[in-house]
């Protein structure tokens, strides 16, 4: 395995990795694996020296009651929130939490909604891993991990090199990577039976790495590169390099000399990542030939009226 794939790829990197970053990478190297369903599973990277988390169930309950009061004042937000949670349950990203064993350490994540400034009708539910109880939060006992992102300026400069340019996106990247089962009780949350705020409160837990956890970006990029490393022999070194060098978090940007080269690379990368249950979609290109080579469901819908070839 090419160990350099999992180091930072910042072009201007000069500092040696910190001890905490090396510890994070060691946890990932030892703990990440592919399950029987071809999904990558990663641990929560806990600090080696940490205090035991207290039971913050009361705090989570109070936050849920506050959210429920907001639902009464904002019925549209309530509808959007419930719709988002419905998708989480339908996609298997959360499950009903099993009973806790006596004295078993655990943590509850309060949740809240945020809106994209350009998409006021779409809410994203964020689990608040920074919420403190008795002076501690989940994020405080987790290793954040190194910044594995490429520099944005480097990605953009390479994107402008050749005449045929394209961008793609990995669908719900954080939620594509499972949390190790023995760590899931640290991602418990309170919600309503059958996703109905008029019904009783039930304990659930997340099965996937969540927005709000400080290590999630590093975990996701690490696992994405593992997927590329796993598939390079079958799908090509250039597909692996595309993932490693030309992605900024979940967005891939690249340019190539011809439409044929772009189509080939995109299809091979799409197939390579699909082997790890990762979907490459939202394709946009300045080449009509590239766009026409992919079905409508793989194209960026917000560019349908934009003539990129003009």
C-alpha positions as CSV (number, residue, x, y, z in Angstrom):
1,X,0.0,0.0,0.0
2,X,1.2,3.5,-0.9
3,X,1.5,5.1,2.5
4,X,1.9,8.6,0.9
5,X,-1.7,8.5,-0.2
6,X,-2.8,9.0,3.3
7,X,-0.5,11.9,4.1
8,X,-1.5,15.5,3.5
9,X,-1.1,16.5,-0.1
10,X,-0.7,20.2,0.4
11,X,1.7,21.6,-2.1
12,X,3.2,24.1,0.4
13,X,3.4,21.6,3.4
14,X,6.6,22.2,5.4
15,X,5.8,21.2,8.9
16,X,6.3,17.7,10.3
17,X,3.1,16.0,11.4
18,X,2.2,16.5,15.0
19,X,2.1,13.7,17.5
20,X,-1.7,13.9,17.6
21,X,-1.9,13.6,13.8
22,X,0.4,10.6,13.8
23,X,-1.8,9.0,16.5
24,X,-4.9,9.6,14.4
25,X,-3.3,8.0,11.4
26,X,-2.2,5.0,13.5
27,X,-5.8,4.6,14.7
28,X,-7.1,4.7,11.1
29,X,-4.4,2.3,9.8
30,X,-5.2,-0.3,12.4
31,X,-9.0,0.3,12.7
32,X,-10.4,0.9,9.2
33,X,-11.7,-2.1,7.2
34,X,-14.2,-3.0,4.5
35,X,-17.3,-4.9,5.7
36,X,-19.2,-7.7,3.9
37,X,-21.4,-5.1,2.2
38,X,-18.3,-3.3,0.7
39,X,-18.6,-0.3,2.9
40,X,-15.6,1.2,4.7
41,X,-15.9,1.1,8.5
42,X,-13.8,3.4,10.7
43,X,-13.5,3.9,14.4
44,X,-14.1,7.0,16.4
45,X,-10.5,8.2,17.0
46,X,-10.5,8.7,20.8
47,X,-7.6,10.3,22.5
48,X,-5.4,7.8,24.4
49,X,-5.5,10.0,27.6
50,X,-9.0,11.2,28.3
51,X,-11.6,11.3,31.1
52,X,-14.7,9.2,31.1
53,X,-17.7,11.0,29.6
54,X,-20.6,11.7,31.9
55,X,-24.2,10.8,31.2
56,X,-25.6,13.8,29.3
57,X,-29.1,12.3,28.6
58,X,-30.9,15.1,30.5
59,X,-29.2,17.8,28.4
60,X,-30.1,15.9,25.2
61,X,-33.7,15.7,26.4
62,X,-33.9,19.5,27.2
63,X,-32.4,20.3,23.7
64,X,-35.0,18.1,22.1
65,X,-37.8,19.9,24.0
66,X,-36.4,23.2,22.8
67,X,-36.4,21.9,19.3
68,X,-40.0,20.8,19.6
69,X,-41.0,24.2,20.8
70,X,-39.4,25.7,17.7
71,X,-41.4,23.3,15.6
72,X,-44.6,24.8,16.9
73,X,-43.5,28.3,15.9
74,X,-42.0,27.2,12.6
75,X,-44.1,24.5,10.9
76,X,-42.1,24.7,7.7
77,X,-38.9,24.0,9.6
78,X,-40.6,21.1,11.3
79,X,-41.7,19.6,8.0
80,X,-38.2,20.0,6.5
81,X,-36.5,18.5,9.7
82,X,-38.8,15.5,9.7
83,X,-38.1,14.9,6.0
84,X,-34.4,15.0,6.6
85,X,-34.6,12.6,9.4
86,X,-36.8,10.3,7.3
87,X,-34.0,10.0,4.8
88,X,-31.5,9.2,7.6
89,X,-33.6,6.3,8.8
90,X,-34.6,5.0,5.3
91,X,-30.9,5.0,4.2
92,X,-29.9,3.0,7.3
93,X,-27.7,5.9,8.6
94,X,-29.3,5.5,12.0
95,X,-30.9,2.7,14.0
96,X,-32.9,2.2,17.2
97,X,-30.3,2.1,20.0
98,X,-30.0,-1.2,21.9
99,X,-30.2,-1.1,25.7
100,X,-27.1,0.1,27.5
101,X,-25.2,-2.4,29.6
102,X,-24.7,-1.4,33.3
103,X,-22.1,1.4,33.7
104,X,-21.5,1.4,29.9
105,X,-20.0,4.7,28.7
106,X,-22.1,6.5,26.1
107,X,-23.0,9.9,24.8
108,X,-26.0,11.7,23.4
109,X,-25.8,14.1,20.5
110,X,-28.3,17.0,20.5
111,X,-29.3,18.0,17.0
112,X,-30.2,21.2,15.3
113,X,-30.9,22.4,11.7
114,X,-28.9,24.7,9.5
115,X,-29.8,26.2,6.2
116,X,-27.6,26.9,3.2
117,X,-27.9,30.6,2.4
118,X,-28.6,29.8,-1.3
119,X,-31.1,27.0,-0.5
120,X,-33.5,28.5,2.1
121,X,-35.9,25.6,1.7
122,X,-33.4,22.8,2.4
123,X,-32.3,22.1,5.9
124,X,-29.4,20.0,7.1
125,X,-29.6,18.3,10.5
126,X,-26.3,18.7,12.4
127,X,-25.4,16.6,15.4
128,X,-23.9,18.9,18.0
129,X,-20.7,17.0,19.0
130,X,-19.4,20.3,20.6
131,X,-22.2,20.5,23.2
132,X,-20.6,20.4,26.6
133,X,-21.9,18.6,29.7
134,X,-20.0,19.0,32.9
135,X,-17.2,20.8,31.0
136,X,-16.7,18.1,28.4
137,X,-17.9,17.4,24.9
138,X,-17.5,14.4,22.5
139,X,-15.3,16.5,20.3
140,X,-12.9,17.2,23.2
141,X,-12.2,13.5,23.7
142,X,-11.7,12.8,19.9
143,X,-8.6,13.3,17.8
144,X,-9.4,15.8,15.1
145,X,-6.8,14.3,12.7
146,X,-4.6,16.0,10.1
147,X,-5.9,18.3,7.4
148,X,-5.8,15.9,4.5
149,X,-7.4,18.3,2.1
150,X,-5.6,19.4,-1.0
151,X,-5.1,23.1,-1.2
152,X,-8.0,24.8,-3.0
153,X,-5.7,26.9,-5.1
154,X,-3.7,23.8,-6.2
155,X,-6.9,22.1,-7.2
156,X,-8.2,25.1,-9.1
157,X,-4.9,25.7,-10.9
158,X,-4.8,22.2,-12.1
159,X,-8.4,22.5,-13.1
160,X,-7.5,25.3,-15.5
161,X,-4.7,23.5,-17.3
162,X,-6.5,21.7,-20.2
163,X,-9.4,22.6,-22.5
164,X,-11.9,19.9,-21.3
165,X,-12.9,20.7,-17.7
166,X,-15.4,18.9,-15.4
167,X,-16.5,18.8,-11.8
168,X,-18.2,16.0,-9.9
169,X,-19.4,15.4,-6.3
170,X,-19.6,12.4,-4.0
171,X,-23.1,12.0,-2.7
172,X,-23.4,12.4,1.1
173,X,-19.7,11.5,1.6
174,X,-19.6,11.6,5.4
175,X,-22.6,9.3,5.6
176,X,-20.9,6.8,3.2
177,X,-18.5,5.7,5.9
178,X,-19.8,3.5,8.8
179,X,-18.8,3.9,12.4
180,X,-17.3,0.8,14.0
181,X,-20.2,-0.9,15.9
182,X,-18.5,-0.8,19.3
183,X,-18.3,3.0,19.0
184,X,-21.9,3.7,18.0
185,X,-23.1,4.3,21.5
186,X,-21.2,7.5,21.6
187,X,-23.5,8.7,18.8
188,X,-26.8,8.1,20.5
189,X,-29.6,10.7,20.1
190,X,-33.2,11.2,21.2
191,X,-35.9,11.4,18.6
192,X,-39.5,10.5,18.1
193,X,-41.0,7.1,17.5
194,X,-41.8,6.6,13.8
195,X,-40.3,10.0,13.1
196,X,-43.5,11.6,14.5
197,X,-43.1,14.5,17.0
198,X,-46.5,13.6,18.5
199,X,-45.3,10.2,19.6
200,X,-43.0,9.1,22.4
201,X,-39.3,9.8,22.6
202,X,-37.0,6.9,21.6
203,X,-33.3,6.4,21.7
204,X,-31.5,6.0,18.4
205,X,-27.8,6.0,17.4
206,X,-26.0,6.9,14.2
207,X,-24.3,4.2,12.2
208,X,-22.3,6.6,10.1
209,X,-19.8,9.4,10.7
210,X,-21.6,12.6,11.2
211,X,-21.4,16.3,10.4
212,X,-20.4,18.0,13.7
213,X,-17.8,15.4,14.7
214,X,-14.4,17.1,14.5
215,X,-12.6,14.0,13.0
216,X,-15.2,13.4,10.3
217,X,-13.5,15.3,7.5
218,X,-10.2,13.5,8.1
219,X,-11.9,10.1,8.5
220,X,-13.9,10.6,5.3
221,X,-10.9,11.7,3.2
222,X,-8.8,8.9,4.6
223,X,-11.5,6.3,3.7
224,X,-12.0,7.8,0.3
225,X,-8.3,7.4,-0.5
226,X,-8.4,3.9,0.8
227,X,-11.2,3.2,-1.7
228,X,-9.0,4.7,-4.5
229,X,-6.0,2.7,-3.4
230,X,-8.0,-0.5,-3.3
231,X,-9.3,0.1,-6.9
232,X,-6.2,1.4,-8.7
233,X,-5.1,-2.0,-10.1
234,X,-8.4,-2.6,-11.8
235,X,-9.4,1.0,-12.7
236,X,-6.1,2.7,-13.3
237,X,-3.5,4.8,-11.5
238,X,-4.9,7.9,-13.1
239,X,-8.3,7.3,-11.4
240,X,-6.5,7.0,-8.1
241,X,-4.5,10.1,-8.7
242,X,-7.8,12.0,-9.6
243,X,-9.2,11.1,-6.2
244,X,-6.0,11.8,-4.3
245,X,-4.9,15.0,-6.1
246,X,-8.0,16.7,-7.6
247,X,-10.6,16.5,-4.9
248,X,-11.4,19.2,-2.3
249,X,-13.4,17.3,0.4
250,X,-16.2,15.7,-1.7
251,X,-15.8,17.9,-4.9
252,X,-13.6,16.7,-7.7
253,X,-12.3,19.2,-10.3
254,X,-10.1,18.3,-13.3
255,X,-9.3,19.1,-16.9
256,X,-8.0,16.9,-19.7
257,X,-7.0,17.4,-23.3
258,X,-10.0,15.6,-25.0
259,X,-13.6,14.7,-24.2
260,X,-12.7,11.0,-24.8
261,X,-10.0,11.1,-22.0
262,X,-12.4,12.9,-19.7
263,X,-15.2,10.4,-20.3
264,X,-12.9,7.4,-19.8
265,X,-11.5,8.8,-16.5
266,X,-14.9,9.7,-15.1
267,X,-16.4,6.3,-15.9
268,X,-13.5,4.4,-14.4
269,X,-13.5,6.6,-11.3
270,X,-17.2,6.2,-11.0
271,X,-17.0,2.4,-11.2
272,X,-14.0,2.3,-8.9
273,X,-15.8,4.3,-6.1
274,X,-19.0,2.3,-6.6
275,X,-17.1,-0.8,-5.5
276,X,-17.0,1.0,-2.1
277,X,-20.6,2.2,-2.2
278,X,-19.6,5.7,-3.1
279,X,-21.6,7.5,-5.8
280,X,-19.9,10.0,-8.0
281,X,-22.6,12.4,-9.4
282,X,-23.5,16.0,-10.1
283,X,-21.3,16.0,-13.2
284,X,-20.8,19.4,-14.9
285,X,-18.5,20.0,-17.9
286,X,-17.8,22.5,-20.6
287,X,-18.0,19.7,-23.1
288,X,-21.4,18.6,-24.5
289,X,-19.8,15.2,-25.4
290,X,-18.8,14.6,-21.8
291,X,-22.2,15.6,-20.5
292,X,-24.0,13.4,-23.0
293,X,-22.0,10.4,-22.1
294,X,-23.7,10.2,-18.7
295,X,-27.3,9.7,-17.7
296,X,-29.4,12.7,-16.5
297,X,-29.4,11.4,-12.9
298,X,-25.6,11.7,-12.8
299,X,-25.5,15.4,-14.0
300,X,-25.7,18.6,-12.0
301,X,-29.3,19.6,-12.0
302,X,-28.6,23.3,-11.2
303,X,-26.7,23.8,-14.5
304,X,-29.4,22.5,-16.8
305,X,-30.0,26.0,-18.3
306,X,-26.4,27.1,-18.5
307,X,-24.6,26.8,-21.8
308,X,-21.1,25.8,-20.7
309,X,-19.8,25.4,-24.3
310,X,-20.4,29.1,-25.2
